């Protein structure tokens, strides 16, 4: 697993496996999309992109993946 954070884009990418996803699913919060999940042709997740990260995490560089995903889904 590899994690990158782009402070300019305010987005974090969690690479579960390398490669190009076959399709994506946008997960919406009550107000806006905060997470995009890339899947392979067998519906296995390949990557997770978290958007607007600094809106719900004070220190994205030191946050745990579980916290990031949970807060992105909750839309907090």
C-alpha positions as CSV (number, residue, x, y, z in Angstrom):
1,X,0.0,0.0,0.0
2,X,1.2,3.5,-0.9
3,X,-0.3,6.8,0.3
4,X,0.2,10.2,-1.3
5,X,-1.1,13.6,-0.2
6,X,-1.3,16.7,-2.5
7,X,-1.8,19.8,-0.4
8,X,-2.5,21.9,-3.5
9,X,-5.3,19.6,-4.6
10,X,-6.3,18.9,-1.0
11,X,-6.6,15.3,-1.9
12,X,-5.1,12.0,-0.7
13,X,-4.6,8.9,-2.8
14,X,-4.4,5.5,-1.1
15,X,-3.0,2.9,-3.5
16,X,-4.1,-0.6,-2.4
17,X,-2.7,-2.2,-5.6
18,X,-0.8,-0.7,-8.6
19,X,-2.5,-0.5,-12.0
20,X,-5.3,1.3,-13.7
21,X,-8.8,0.7,-12.4
22,X,-11.5,-0.6,-14.8
23,X,-14.1,1.7,-13.2
24,X,-14.8,4.1,-10.4
25,X,-17.5,4.7,-7.8
26,X,-18.1,8.1,-6.2
27,X,-19.1,8.0,-2.6
28,X,-21.2,11.0,-1.7
29,X,-21.5,12.7,1.7
30,X,-24.6,14.8,2.6
31,X,-23.1,17.9,0.9
32,X,-20.5,16.8,-1.7
33,X,-18.4,13.8,-3.0
34,X,-15.5,13.1,-0.7
35,X,-14.3,9.7,-1.9
36,X,-13.7,8.0,-5.2
37,X,-12.9,4.2,-5.2
38,X,-11.2,2.6,-8.2
39,X,-12.1,-1.1,-8.9
40,X,-10.5,-3.7,-11.1
41,X,-12.5,-5.8,-13.6
42,X,-13.3,-8.3,-10.8
43,X,-14.7,-5.6,-8.5
44,X,-11.7,-5.6,-6.2
45,X,-10.7,-2.2,-4.9
46,X,-7.5,-0.8,-6.2
47,X,-7.3,2.7,-4.9
48,X,-9.2,5.3,-2.8
49,X,-9.1,9.0,-3.5
50,X,-10.1,11.2,-0.6
51,X,-11.1,14.8,-1.5
52,X,-11.2,18.0,0.6
53,X,-9.0,16.2,3.2
54,X,-8.0,19.3,5.2
55,X,-11.7,20.1,5.7
56,X,-12.1,17.2,8.0
57,X,-8.6,16.3,9.1
58,X,-6.4,18.7,11.0
59,X,-3.1,17.0,10.0
60,X,-3.5,14.9,6.8
61,X,0.2,13.9,6.8
62,X,-0.2,12.1,10.2
63,X,-3.8,10.8,10.0
64,X,-4.5,7.1,9.9
65,X,-6.1,5.6,6.8
66,X,-9.0,4.3,8.9
67,X,-9.7,7.8,10.3
68,X,-9.5,9.4,6.9
69,X,-11.9,7.0,5.3
70,X,-14.4,7.0,8.2
71,X,-14.5,10.8,8.3
72,X,-14.7,11.1,4.5
73,X,-17.8,8.8,4.5
74,X,-19.4,10.6,7.4
75,X,-19.0,13.9,5.7
76,X,-17.8,15.6,8.9
